[in-house]
Amino acid sequence: MKTIQYELKDGIATITFDEPNSPVNTMGLQWQEDLSALTAQVVADQDKIKGMLLTSAKSTFFAGADLKGTMRLKPADAGAVYAQIELLKKNFHTLETLGKPVVSCLNGTALGGGWEVALVGHYRIAIDNPKTQFGMPEVTLGLLPGAGGVTKMTRHLGLMGAQPYLVEGKTFSPKEAKSLGLVHELVAAGETAAADMHAKALAWIAANPSAQHPWEAKGYKVPGGLPSSPAVAQMLVVAPAMIKLQTRGLYPAPEAIMACMVEGLQVDIPTALRLESRYLAKLMTGTNARAMINTFFFNLNAIKSGQSRPGTAPRFKPTKVGLLGAGMMGAGIAFSQASKGIATVLKDVSQDKADLGKSYSAKITQARVDKGRMSALEQQTILERIHATDQVADLSGCDLIIEAVFENRELKAKVTKEAEPMLAPGGFFASNTSTLPISGLATASRAADKFIGIHFFSPVDKMKLVEIIRGEKTSDDTVARAYDYVQAIGKMPIVVNDSRGFFTSRVFGTFVMEGVAMLGEGIPAAAIENAGIQSGMPVGPLAVLDETSLTLSLHVMAQTRADFEAEGKTYVATPGEALLVSMVKEHQRPGRAGGAGFYEYPAEKGVKKFLWPELKALFEKSDVQWDITDLKDRLLYRQAVETARCLSENVLTSVHDANIGSIFGIGFPAWTGGAMQFIYGLGIEAFVKRADELAANFGDGFALTDEVKAAITRYQPVY
């Protein structure tokens, strides 16, 4: 065996998982072969065995499935996958039904298939480390726990109790596992933890010469009752509708897990395990799982491991960061920094405005204190790290200064020149602009190589993504330091090259403007909004424009027009932009902040917003033919085409930045795996064919040049 070590001594079979040349243990093909060999060996030795220990030679217990192998699966592989899963479970079942006590010694994290390995043990002992995670987050990758996980967790915790850990993929710490009865004993972390765990395991085996799982005992009652019990049956009437409401029918895994839980409790365990295998085989060979695994595992890990971080400079963490502008963005960034231990100077034109910006952190932390999620001392420590001021001199010694002032080129130039001299030696300067090209803003800097764009998203405390924009003269070292800073405050960096709107704002603009263009064509506003929701976007294009403000869009248009004129170019407004001008200037509807936009915002408490009734009379045309599939495709394809153009133009340089940026920055539907994975999931040929159809019917926004098609093919990932 290459991935499993087996030792039988004094009646104790110690089974150690140790995948060579890997920091973690996974359920790869070699491990599955080794598991069959191990099971045969244990069966041969069963008369000599008093008990078994499941242990790990890694710092974690077990990481789970081999996801790279899953990426290569096709629907035609479902039968083979089913057989593979069944063999794995047959081996598990053999080990746990020999009558010999099995103890899982959990020295670290066990997630997904790793937790299913842990559940083979009749008794589970864990080191009490708060950083250790247990659980089955397969649903977040479009899968279900099919190596016994659904069947066992449902019988351990009951339908209601297991739902958060299976349908939602919620993970838990060793302490939580103990309180749930999923771990039986904890040992204190420290140098003797492994030895203490081993001693406890041997003691339990000595006290329990034979063992079985609780549900194998005659008369075992599932906590909360079976699906036929009145309380559970009542819940089951509502549960599918609730799942559909949350997933909009676009994510098959939660529905499959719920069905597997309910059906599995109505049959014997062998049948329940077979049901589980069938559901998993179907999900593993489907397009949704491939899309989600690609993005939420491989792409996310690429960003975490710094694949977009240039150069080899040592890791950087600033000790003091200055923020210019204490509005929503500046205040949000201040909180994010201070909560991660970074001294923050929050500067505005007046002390009152700076204090108001700091009060945002007080408000957020107070809510957490009230809920018991933070102590008053922790709150005080965070607030003490934020120095609100109206004095430029207080920025002295900052490793990084970020301007977060209004989107105006002259204002940004003014504050840059004013604050840059305060930087510590070797410090760098950043703009939080969402649209203005960084290379242009850098002309106001005394050191363009140390000038960069760091684009946060609102609200900063909730949005994980940060877009790092490299200007024409920005150095690799500055990009690397910006990358490290973003990770130091617990956020997710993507790196893009400079251009108008960069990546996220540019693609976001295509989504909302396509929606407004549809309205201008005479399509009902409600149909446009529903198309956005049905496609998987968080909200419709008109609603999101109201939130970001119609006047802001007009301001960006005006700045773009001025820039075009300065470059000797002619700016031509799109149909959507012309309609926005009409909404703001003719109808005085600036967006939600102004109390009126595409939606009405009733002042009465508890009354929800609704589409402005006048939209029908102003824009809707009864003779316009429209199709909901076309509307959905227009909204998604328009964004995907623009993303591919960004790759072709070298604004984007990686698929992982494209996918993660589109999902976490602009809300591109997660079921697709992101804007580029949407293309690859459909198949390049099918995508190009449909984009050509949309271009013929709805304009050049969908047109794919030969260069863009070449970029799509060039960047296609291979697994």
ABEGO torsion letter per residue (X at the ends): XAABBBBBBGGBBBBBBBBBGBABBBBBAAAAAAAAAAAAAAAAAAAABABBBBBBABABABAEBBAAAAAABBAAAAAAAAAAAAAAAAAAAAAAAAGBBBBBBBABBBBEAAAAAAAABABBBBBBBAABBBEBAAAAAGBBBAAGAAAAAAAAAEAAAAAAAAAAGBBBBAAAAAAAGABABBBBBEAAAAAAAAAAAAAAAAABABBBBAAABBGBBBBGEBAABAAAAAAAAAAAAAAAAAAGGABAAAAAAAAAAAAAAABBAAAAAAAAAAAAAAAAABAAAAAAAAAAAAAAAAAAAGAABBEABBBBBBABBBBBEABAAAAAAAAAAAAAGBBBBBBBABAAAAAAAAAAAAAAAAAAAAAGABBAAAAAAAAAABBBBABAAAABGBABBBBABBBBAAAAAAAAAAAAAABBBGBBBBBABAABBAAAAAAABABAAABBBBBBBOBAAABABBBBBBBAABBAAAAAAAAAAAAAAGBBBBBBBBBBGEAAAAAAAAAAAAAAAAAAAGBBAAAAAAAAAAAGBABBAAAAAAAAEAAAAAAAAAAAAAAAAAAGBBBBBBAAAAAAAAAAAAAGBAEAAAGBBABBBBABBGBBBBBBAAAAAAABBAABBBBAAAAAAAAAAAAAAAAAAAAAAGABABAAAAAAAAAAAAGBBAAAGEAAAAAAAAEAAAAAAAAAAAAAAAEAAABBBAAAAAAAAAABBBX
